[in-house]
């Protein structure tokens, strides 16, 4: 059994204990739709960087992180997810689920400090489909990406809401918050907010452009060069 399949099966079991209806997919199957292959760290390269820093020599280290593919306002959104956490007072099944989400993202697990975030103004909504496989939907994004962002609604901290298609309804891709809310009003989907918090920093949207200094490559390509702004 491969690692992703094991991950999905484990999370399905955990979330069923919370009476969440997950008929054909699970939280992580939807959250981790697509990410670049994480390459094994070359120990000698890391050692050389650390040696250079210790010796005071100039060094410009770079890092490659998994890139997630989702949607914002009906268009593609690319983002990274380095942190995942949950209220430490949440049921043990949800804490275990959040830890498995962190494993799937190769992210840090936050066992304490995300506890006060659910329901606060510090977080925005991220919609994750539990029984239909598609990219997650973000409620906001920086515009433009980078230090010139003027969207006061954008936050890199997101509270996960599970979206499930109701029985008898025909699933289809929903790529915006308004589309999801309209589908819920029509009785097509059910939305269930969870206390799981993820940090998702948006790197690119067509409207906001590409974060300055970022570079996006395919998983089967090399490091490449910074792509700069694309608007």
C-alpha positions as CSV (number, residue, x, y, z in Angstrom):
1,X,0.0,0.0,0.0
2,X,1.5,3.3,-1.0
3,X,1.9,6.2,1.5
4,X,-0.8,8.4,0.0
5,X,-3.4,5.5,0.0
6,X,-2.4,4.7,3.6
7,X,-2.8,8.3,4.5
8,X,-6.3,8.6,3.0
9,X,-7.5,5.4,4.6
10,X,-6.2,6.4,8.1
11,X,-7.9,9.8,7.9
12,X,-11.2,8.4,6.7
13,X,-11.3,6.2,9.8
14,X,-10.5,9.1,12.1
15,X,-13.1,11.5,10.6
16,X,-15.9,8.9,10.6
17,X,-15.6,8.9,14.3
18,X,-16.7,12.6,14.2
19,X,-19.8,11.6,12.1
20,X,-18.5,13.4,9.0
21,X,-20.0,11.9,5.9
22,X,-17.1,11.0,3.6
23,X,-18.5,8.8,0.8
24,X,-15.8,8.6,-1.8
25,X,-12.8,10.6,-0.7
26,X,-11.4,12.1,2.5
27,X,-10.1,15.4,3.7
28,X,-6.6,14.9,2.7
29,X,-7.5,13.4,-0.7
30,X,-9.0,16.9,-1.4
31,X,-6.4,19.0,0.4
32,X,-3.4,17.4,-1.2
33,X,-4.6,17.4,-4.8
34,X,-1.3,18.1,-6.4
35,X,2.2,18.9,-5.0
36,X,5.7,18.8,-6.4
37,X,7.8,15.9,-5.5
38,X,9.9,16.6,-2.5
39,X,13.5,15.8,-3.2
40,X,15.7,14.3,-0.6
41,X,18.0,16.8,1.0
42,X,21.6,16.3,0.0
43,X,23.4,16.1,3.4
44,X,26.7,17.3,1.9
45,X,25.0,20.4,0.4
46,X,23.3,21.3,3.6
47,X,26.6,20.8,5.5
48,X,28.4,23.1,3.1
49,X,25.8,25.8,3.6
50,X,26.0,25.5,7.4
51,X,29.7,25.6,7.2
52,X,29.7,28.7,5.1
53,X,27.3,30.4,7.5
54,X,29.4,29.5,10.5
55,X,32.5,30.8,8.7
56,X,30.8,34.1,7.9
57,X,31.1,33.5,4.1
58,X,28.3,34.9,1.9
59,X,25.7,32.3,1.0
60,X,22.3,32.4,-0.6
61,X,20.5,29.2,0.3
62,X,17.2,28.3,-1.3
63,X,14.5,25.8,-0.5
64,X,11.9,23.9,-2.6
65,X,8.5,23.3,-1.0
66,X,5.5,21.3,-2.1
67,X,3.1,23.5,-4.1
68,X,-0.7,23.1,-3.8
69,X,-3.1,23.7,-6.6
70,X,-6.5,25.2,-5.8
71,X,-9.0,27.9,-6.8
72,X,-9.8,31.5,-5.9
73,X,-12.6,33.5,-7.5
74,X,-13.1,31.0,-10.3
75,X,-9.4,30.8,-11.3
76,X,-6.3,28.8,-10.4
77,X,-4.5,29.6,-7.1
78,X,-1.1,28.2,-6.3
79,X,0.0,28.1,-2.6
80,X,2.3,26.5,-0.1
81,X,1.2,25.0,3.2
82,X,4.0,24.8,5.7
83,X,1.9,24.7,8.9
84,X,-1.1,22.8,10.1
85,X,-2.7,22.9,13.6
86,X,-5.8,22.4,15.6
87,X,-7.2,23.4,19.0
88,X,-5.4,21.2,21.5
89,X,-8.7,20.8,23.3
90,X,-10.4,19.3,20.2
91,X,-11.4,15.6,20.3
92,X,-8.4,13.2,20.0
93,X,-9.7,12.0,16.6
94,X,-9.5,15.5,15.1
95,X,-6.1,16.1,16.6
96,X,-4.9,12.9,15.0
97,X,-6.6,13.9,11.7
98,X,-4.8,17.3,11.8
99,X,-1.5,15.6,12.4
100,X,-2.1,13.3,9.4
101,X,-2.9,16.4,7.3
102,X,0.4,17.9,8.4
103,X,2.1,14.7,7.3
104,X,0.5,14.8,3.9
105,X,1.7,18.4,3.4
106,X,5.2,17.8,4.8
107,X,4.2,20.6,7.2
108,X,5.0,21.6,10.8
109,X,2.2,20.5,13.2
110,X,1.2,23.3,15.5
111,X,-0.1,21.7,18.8
112,X,-1.0,24.8,20.8
113,X,-0.9,28.3,19.2
114,X,-3.5,27.7,16.5
115,X,-6.0,26.8,19.3
116,X,-7.4,30.4,19.6
117,X,-7.8,31.0,15.9
118,X,-11.0,29.1,14.9
119,X,-13.8,31.6,14.5
120,X,-11.5,34.6,14.9
121,X,-10.9,37.5,12.5
122,X,-7.4,36.3,12.0
123,X,-8.5,33.4,9.7
124,X,-10.3,33.2,6.4
125,X,-12.2,30.2,4.9
126,X,-10.7,27.4,2.9
127,X,-13.2,24.9,1.4
128,X,-12.2,21.3,1.2
129,X,-14.4,18.8,-0.7
130,X,-14.9,15.6,1.2
131,X,-16.6,13.4,-1.4
132,X,-15.6,15.0,-4.7
133,X,-12.0,15.4,-5.8
134,X,-11.1,18.9,-6.8
135,X,-8.7,21.6,-5.7
136,X,-9.5,23.5,-2.5
137,X,-11.2,26.9,-2.7
138,X,-9.8,29.9,-1.0
139,X,-11.9,32.8,0.1
140,X,-9.3,35.5,-0.6
141,X,-5.9,36.1,-2.2
142,X,-3.3,38.9,-2.2
143,X,-3.8,41.5,-4.9
144,X,-1.2,42.1,-6.1
145,X,1.0,39.3,-4.7
146,X,3.9,40.7,-2.7
147,X,4.5,43.8,-0.6
148,X,2.0,45.8,-2.6
149,X,-1.0,43.7,-1.5
150,X,-4.0,45.8,-0.8
151,X,-6.6,43.1,-0.1
152,X,-7.3,43.5,3.6
153,X,-9.4,40.3,3.6
154,X,-6.4,38.1,2.7
155,X,-4.8,36.0,5.5
156,X,-2.4,33.1,5.2
157,X,-4.3,31.4,8.0
158,X,-7.3,29.4,7.0
159,X,-10.0,27.5,8.8
160,X,-11.0,24.3,7.0
161,X,-14.6,23.9,6.0
162,X,-15.6,20.5,4.6
163,X,-18.0,20.6,1.6
164,X,-19.9,17.4,0.8
165,X,-22.2,16.8,-2.1
166,X,-25.7,15.8,-0.9
167,X,-27.2,12.5,-2.0
168,X,-29.0,12.7,-5.3
169,X,-27.1,15.8,-6.4
170,X,-24.7,15.8,-9.4
171,X,-21.2,16.8,-8.3
172,X,-19.4,19.4,-10.3
173,X,-16.4,21.6,-9.9
174,X,-17.0,24.6,-7.7
175,X,-14.2,27.1,-7.9
176,X,-15.2,30.1,-5.9
177,X,-16.6,30.8,-2.4
178,X,-19.8,32.4,-3.9
179,X,-20.3,29.3,-6.0
180,X,-20.1,27.1,-3.0
181,X,-22.5,29.2,-0.9
182,X,-24.9,29.3,-3.8
183,X,-24.7,25.5,-4.1
184,X,-25.4,25.2,-0.3
185,X,-28.4,27.5,-0.6
186,X,-29.7,25.3,-3.4
187,X,-29.4,22.2,-1.2
188,X,-26.7,20.7,-3.4
189,X,-23.9,20.6,-0.8
190,X,-23.5,20.7,3.0
191,X,-20.8,22.8,4.6
192,X,-19.3,21.8,7.9
193,X,-16.7,24.1,9.6
194,X,-13.9,22.3,11.4
195,X,-11.4,23.6,14.0
196,X,-8.4,22.6,11.8
197,X,-6.3,25.6,10.8
198,X,-3.8,25.5,7.9
199,X,-1.3,28.2,6.9
200,X,-1.5,28.6,3.1
201,X,0.6,31.4,1.6
202,X,-0.7,32.2,-1.9
203,X,2.1,32.4,-4.4
204,X,0.1,33.0,-7.6
205,X,-3.3,33.9,-8.9
206,X,-4.1,35.3,-12.4
207,X,-5.5,38.4,-10.8
208,X,-2.8,39.0,-8.3
209,X,0.2,37.8,-10.3
210,X,3.2,35.8,-9.1
211,X,5.0,36.6,-5.8
212,X,8.1,38.4,-6.7
213,X,11.3,36.3,-6.5
214,X,9.3,33.0,-6.7
215,X,9.8,30.3,-9.2
216,X,7.4,27.6,-10.3
217,X,8.6,24.4,-11.9
218,X,7.1,21.1,-12.7
219,X,7.9,18.2,-10.4
220,X,10.0,16.5,-13.1
221,X,12.0,19.6,-13.9
222,X,15.1,21.2,-12.3
223,X,15.3,24.1,-10.0
224,X,15.0,26.7,-12.7
225,X,15.4,30.5,-12.1
226,X,13.2,33.0,-10.3
227,X,10.4,33.9,-12.7
228,X,9.8,37.4,-11.3
229,X,6.4,39.1,-11.5
230,X,3.8,37.9,-14.0
231,X,0.7,40.0,-14.1
